[in-house]
Amino acid sequence: MSKLKKIFLNFRVMVLILALVLAFVAISPNPWNDGIVIKGIASNSSAASAGIEVSQKGSPMSREKILAINNKPINSLSDYQAAIDSITPNSSVMVKTSESTYTLLARPLIKETILNESETVFVNETVEVNETVNDSVVLVNKTIQKQIEQPKVLRETIGVEPLGFVVDNAPTNNLKKGLDLQGGTRVVLEPIEPVPQETLDLVADSLTERLNVYGLSDVVVRQVSDRPDFLGEGNRFIVVEIAGASEDEVTDLLSKQGKFEAKIANKTVFSGGNDITYVCKTAQCSGLDPNRGCGTVEGGWACAFMFSITLDPAAAQRQADITRNLSIVGESLSEPLVLYLDDQEVDSLTIATSLRGRAVTDIAISGGGQGLSEQAALEDTLNNMKRLQTVLITGSLPVKLDIVRIDHISPTLGKEFLNNAFWVGVFSIIGVILLLLLVYRKVQIAVPILLTSLFEIFLTFGIAALIGQNIDLAYIAGIVLAVGTGVNDQIIITDEALSGKDSDASRSWKEKMKRAFAIIFSSFFTTAVAMGALLFVGAGLLKGFAIATILTLLCGVFITRPAFGTIVGVLLEK
């Protein structure tokens, strides 16, 4: 039997080959995968209004692709940009993806210039006036037109608003890049008061749902502590990592508890979460309030939004019970429906007389926003509507959170980090090969050591793809450390295999390997215990390092190094 046949028929080597095949399937490398994928959808954009959503589940290779825009094939980012540049304002845009076909409205991009002159405009204003009803004088709300002077604003269309797609080149494998390599925002949150673990679990789940509903992509939410549990109770944190998101986009969403209440006569009628069974987010039943729209206020402009919700029957009955005894004033009830978000009044809505004592499940929620210009007020209004819709869908957090730290990482730096890590790995491999050739002067020893190290790296990346672990700089550093330990273990095995030239020649091959692996397992358990502590400390920033080190060591000790011992034994036998 040839040495090569003897190697491949060995059980340990077959286990290694099987593991490499499974890792290959998990990573699914496809360097020819072209096109672009949708990584996120901007809130209040044309894409969001068309109902396009990005799934946070599945592997990178399963992301939704953009195949064509207005029947123009999209195979690269340059094709996508060319298609976007050809769109005209207020035109319909047909976007074909791997999942469906959508029709979007290309909103015009308006530039506003405040001129050094004024103009007269008429705005609607609600005022209270005295009226006689049933021989009684009561205050009623009436809408009047008011003439005001304001600075004249020149509005001109300068292009098309972004459609709202966050796109990237189609991935060539299933490996997920961490924040260090693709850019984004990392936020460290801490409860304002000590809470039990069950509450912290609920907070983490609620944050994940809130961020997913808001439309942010590549969201990672995890819990960490500044000390291991066996050392006593430490400070607990929640780390949120969002790829490609800005600080302004996530700060309010994470720091706000999102406690929503609707009250009549200071009695809670319903709150966010279980009391609300449906929140409309489509253009048919949400958007600018058609009755109030936008108008000037002191210091700028203000706009109003409106969207419909469906109440749980129990909440609808509470509303009926509270309104049953209210008096009628004009065309509305004597008490308004007041909306509160985090104990701050958002809006006050009049209640029509037809709703008194009725358990109505379909109602409208409204609010508003302000800005120095009409466009700024419109954007603020739509953002406020989006946040309120998100809170109503996900419910309030069980505890308020403080933002301890915010890190924003540029995607350009991520590419530089990745390139540097690659070249460091190449030079390290070259150095190891030269050193092994210098010491052993045998290619049949240096090559198996090199291949075994590469196999360990590949297996570790395969496990990362399988479990959805993000590949960041800490993860890469952990692999480098573990591979260095692996080379040391392989040298121990090699030295034992070559010990036949000295006084230990009488020992059998099994005894030599038993002695080598006794040293290897001792080193493995020592390192694994040290890395285990890092899984729970350092605000989670060292967790990737610990996971990569432990996984690489496990692959080495139980898969690659036993196979390496067999290979070296066969190659060196005479």
N, C-alpha and C positions, 0 to 999 in steps of 0.2 A: 504493500500500500504506500503510495507517495505521501510525502509530508503534507502537501496541500490538501489532499483528500482526507487525510487523518485529521487535519485542523477543522475542516468544514463539517465533518461528521461528528465532531465532539459536541456533547450536550451543552456545555457552557457557551461555546461559540454559536450554536444554533439559537440559544436564548438571546444572545447579543444581536444576531441578525434579525430575529423576530422583533425585538425592541426597536431597532433602527427602522424597520418597515412601518411599525405603528407610529413612530415619531414622524416619519415622512408623510404619512396619511394625515396626522394631526396638523402639521405645518402646512401641507398642501402647497408646496412652492409652484408658482406658475409665472415665470419671468415674462411670458408673452401676454399676460392679462392686460389688455388695453382699455381705454375708455376712462370715464370719470364716475365717481360715486357721490351720493348725497350724504354728507356727514352731519348736517344740521339744517334746521329751518328757522330763519329769523322771525321773531314775534312780530305780529301786526304787518306782515309783508304780504305781497301778492300770492306767494306760494302758500303761506299759512291760511289765507282767506280761501284758497282753492281746496283746502282740506288735506294738503300733503303733510304727512307725519313721518318722522324717522324712528324706526324701531331701535330700542336700546339693547335688544336681545340678539343672539346669534353671533357668528364669527365675522371678522372683517370682510372675508371673501363673499359673504352673503348680503352685503349692503346693496341697497337699491341703486341701479345705474341709470344715468340719463343717456338714452339712446339717440334721441333726435329732438331738435327744437325747430318748430315750423318746417318739419320734414327735411331738415338739414342734418345729416348724420353727425354725431358727436363722438369722436374717438380720442380726443385729447383736450387739455385745458385751453390750448390755442383755438381749437374748433369751438369750444364753449364760449370763449370770449368774443370770437368773430360773430357767432350767432347772437350774442347779447348786444353787441354793438350795432347790429342791423335792425334792432327792434325800434319802433317809433312809439311816441307817447299815445296813450289811450287806445292802443291796438290790442287785439286778442293774440295771445301767445299759446301755441299748442306744444306742450312738453310731453314727449313719449319716454317712459321709463321702462325698466325691466318688470315693473309691477302693474302699471296702468298708464293711461293717457289722461292728462289734465289740461284744462283750458284756464289760462291766467289772464288778468288784465294788467297791461303795462301802465303803471301809474306815472304821470308826468313828474319830473323833478323840477320844483319851483324855486326860483331864486327871488328873495324879497329884498327890496332896497327901500329904506325909509327916506323919503324926500324932504327937503327943507321947505315944505308947504303943507297946508292943512286942507281937509275936505269935510263936508257935512254928510253924516250918515244917520240913518234911522235904525234904532235897535229896540227890541222888545224888552220891557221891564215889568216885573210883577209887583204890584203895590197893593196895600190893604186899604179898602175904602169902606165907609159906613153905608149900609143899605137897610131898608125896612123890610123885615120878613115876619109875617104874621103879627103885625103891630109891634114888633120888637126891632130895635136897631142892633145889627150885628156887623162884625167885621168880616168882609169877604175879600178873596184874592181876585184881582183883575189884571189882565195884561194890557198894557198901553204902549204906544209907540213914543219913543223919546228921541229928540234930535240932539246930536252931540257933534262937537268938532274934534277931529283926531288927525294925527300926522298922516299925510298921504303916503301910501305904500305902492311902489311899482313892483308888479309881479310879472316875471317872464319865465317861460319854460326853457330850461337849459339842457334837457335830456330826459332820461328815463330813470326812475327810482330802481335800485337793485331789486330783482325779483324775490330775493330772500333765501336763495340756495347757498349753503356752505358746502363747497365741493372740494374734491381732491382727486389726484390720480388714483385709479383703481389699484387696490393693494395686490401685491404679488405673492402674498402668503397670509396665513391666519394669525401671525404674531401681532399682538397689540402693543403699539408704542406708548410708553408712559409720557408723563408731562414733560420730563427733561428732554425728550427727543422730538416731540411734536408741538410743544408750546401750549400755553393755556394758563389757567388760574388755579392756585391751590389756596384754600381757606381753612384755617384751623379754628374751630368753634368750641366754646366751653359753656356748660349750663351755668346760669347765674347763681344757682344754689345746688347743693349736693342732692342727687337723685338716685334711686335704686337702679340696678342694671336693667330691669324690665322697662322702666321709663326711658332709659337711654336707647334701648333697642327700638322702642316705638318712635322716638325722635329720629333715629337714623332711617327707619323705614318711611316715615312721613316726608323727610327731606328728599329721599330718592324719588318718591312718587311726585312730589312737588316740582322737582327739577325736570323730571321726564315730561310731566304735563305741560310745563312752561315751554318745552321744545328744545332744550339744550341737549347737545349730543355728547357722547363719550363721558358719561358721568360716573365717577367712582366715589362712593360714600363708605367710610369705614370708621370703626371705633378704635381708639388707642388710649394708652395710659402712660404716665411718666414713671411707672415702676411695675415690676411683676407682681402678680397677686400674692405670691408666697412671701413677699416682703411687707405685706400689709396694704391697706387701702391707699391708693394714690389718686391724683387728679385725673379725671377722665375727660377725653376730648373726642370730638368728631372731626375727621379730616375729609374735606370735600375737594375733589379734583375734577375740573371741567376743562376739557381740551378745547382750545380755540375761543374761549369766552373771555370777555373783558371784566374788569373789576366792577365797573358801574352796573353791568348787566346782572350780577349775581349778589351784590352786597345786600341790597334791600330784601331780596327774596329769601336770603339765608338768615339775616339778623332779625327780621320781623317774625313774631310768634304767629301772626295770622289768625288772631282770635276775632271771629266775625259774629256779630249779634244784630238782630233786627228787633226793635222794641216799639211797643205802643203803650203810651202812658207809663213809661219806665218799667214795663213788664216785657220780658223776653218772649217773643213769638217764635222765632226760629234762629238757629245758628248754623255755621258752616259745618260740613261733614254729613252726618247721618240724617239731619233734618231736610237735606236737599238731595233729591234723587236724580236731577238732571240739570245741567247748566249749558245753555246754548252758546256755541262759539262760532257758528256759521254766519255768513253775511245776511241770511234771510231773517234772523232774529237777534242780531247783535250788531253794534256799531254806534255811529253818532245818533244821538237822540233827535228824531226828525222834528219834534215840537220845540226844542230849545236850541239845537245847533250850536253855533259859535257867535260870540259877540264881544264887544269891548267892555273892559272893566277898568277900574283904577289901576294903573301900572301895566296895562297890556291887554291881552285877550284871554277869554275863557270859553271852553267848549264843554258839552255834556255828552255822556254816553248812555246807552241803554241796552240791556240784554234780558232775555226771559229765563226764568228758572221754574222748576217743578218741585213743589214741596211734598214731603211725606204726608200722608193723610193725618197723622197725629199732629204734626205741626200746623196743618191747615185748620184742624179743629181748634187748636189753641187760639189761632187768629180769630176764628168765628166767635169763640167764647169771650175774648177780650173786647171785640168790636160790638158785641150785641147790645151793650149798655151805653155806648157812646151816643151823644146827641148829634143832630145834623145841623151843619152850618153852611148855608148856601147849597152848593153842589157837592160838598165833601163832608166827611165826619169831623168832629171837633178835635180829634187827636191825629197827628201824622204818624207815619211809619218811619222811624228814625234808624238809620244804618250806622253801625259802629265797627271800626276795624282797629284792633289793638287799643280799645277804649277811647278812640278818637272818632268824633262824628264825621262820617263820610258824606251823607246826604240825608235830606228830610223829604219824604214823599207824602203828598196828600192822598187820602183814601176815599174813593168814590162811594157815594151813599149806597149804591147797589151792592157793595161788598159787606155791608153791616150784617153780622150774624151768619154769614155764609162761609162754609169750609171750602174755599177756592184753592186749588193746588197750583194753578198756573198764574204766576205774577211776574211783574217786570222790576228789575233792579236798575238803578241809575246812579250816576256819579259824574265827576268832571275832572278837568285839568286846566292848567293855566300856562301862559308863556308870554314872552315879550312881543311875539308876532302871532298871527293866526296859524301859521304852519307849525310853530313851536308849541302852541296850545293844543293843536290837533294831535301832534305826536305824544305829548304828555298825557292827553286824555286817553288815547288808545293804549298806551303803556299801563296806565292806572286800571283800565278795564281788564287788560290781560292779567295783571297781578291779582285783581279781585276775583276774576273767574277761576284762577288757579287755586286760590285759597278756598273758595267755595267748594271746589271739586275735592281737594285733598284734606280739608279740615285744618284746624289750628294745631300747632305744636303743643305738647303737654307742658313745656317749660320754655322760658325765654332763653336765648343764647347770646353770648358775647363773642364778637370776633376778636380772637387773640392775635391772629397774624394772617396777612394776605401776601402771597407771592405771585407775581406775574412773570411768566417765562416766555421769552420770544422764540418763535419757531425757527428763526435763523440760527440762534444759538444751539438749538437742538440738533440741526444738521451738522454743525461744527463738532459738537460732542460726539455724534455718531461716527463721523469721519475719523476723529482723533482716536476713538476707541478701536476702530477697525485697524488703523495703522499700528497702534500699540500692540494689538494682538498679533499682527503679521510679524513685527520685529521680535516679539517675545518668542514666537514659534521658531523663527530663524535662529535666535540665540540658543534655544533649547537643543535644536538639532546639532548645531556646531559643537556645543558642549558635550553632548552624548557621543558624537563621533570622535571627539578628542579623547574622551575618557575610555570608551570601550573599543574604539577602532573597528566596530562591526556594524554594517548597515542593517543586518537582520535584527539588531537590537534597537537601534535608533528609530527605524521606520515604525515598528509596532508601538513604541512609546508615543510617537507623534500621532499615529492613527487613533490610538486609544484615547488620547486627550481630545482629539477632534470629535470622536464618537461621544464622549461625555458631554461636550458642549452641545452637540446636536440633540442628544437625548433630553438635556435640560430645557432646551428651547421647545422641543416637542411636548414636554409636560406643560410648559407655560402656555402653549397654544391650546392644549386640551382643557386646562382649568381656567383659561381666560386671564392669566396673570399678565399684568402690564410689564413690558420690558423697559426699564429706565436705567439710569447710570448706576444706581445702587445695585440693581439686579446684575448688570454686566460686571461690576466690581466683585460681587459674590462669586460669579462663575470663574473669574480670573483667579481668585484666592483658592477656590476648590480645585481647579485644574492644577495649580501649583502644588497643592497637597497630593493630588493624584500622581503627578510626575515623581514626587518623592516616594510614594508607595510603590510605583512601578520599578524604581531603582532598587528598592528593598527586595522586591521579587526577583529582579535580574541578578542581584548580588547572591541571593540564595541559590538561584539556578546555576551560577558560575562557581559555586563553592566546592564543586567536585574536584577542583585542582588542589585543594589543601587538605588538612587533616580531617575535615568533615566529609570526606568522600564516601565514608561508609554509611552515611544517612541516606534513607530512601527519598524519592521525589516527594511523596506525600508528607513526610516529616519536614522537609524543607519548606513546602508551601504552608504547612500548619504553623510553623514558626514565623514565617513572613506575615501571614494573615492575623496572627495574634498581635503583632505590632500594629498592623493596619487597623484592626478593629478597635484597639485601644486609642489610637489617634482619632478615629472616627467619632467614638462616643464622647471624647473630650471636646472636640470641636463642635459637635452637635449640641451639647449642653450649653456651651458658650453662645452659640447662635440662637438657641431657643430663647434666651433672655432678651435678645434684641427684637423678638417678635412682639414684645409688649412694652417697649420703652422707646424713647426718642421721638414721641409724637408720630410714630408710624413711618418716619422718613427713612429709617434703616430696615424696615420690614422686608423690602425687596432684596436687600443684601443678605439678610438671614435666610429667606426662603430659597434664593438661588444657591447659596452655599450648601444648605442641607440637601436640596434636591440633587445637586451635582455629586455630593459625597455619597448619597444613596445609590445613584446610578453607577458610581464607580465601585463602591464596595460590593454591591450585589450583582452587577451585570458586567461591567467592562473589565475590572481587574481580575476576576476569576477567569474570564476568557483570555486576558493577556497572559496570565500565568500558564495556561494551557498552550497558547501559541508559542511563547518563549521556550517552554519545555520541549515542544516538538521541533522547533527550529534549531535548538542547541544539541539535541540528541545525535549521537553518531551511529 
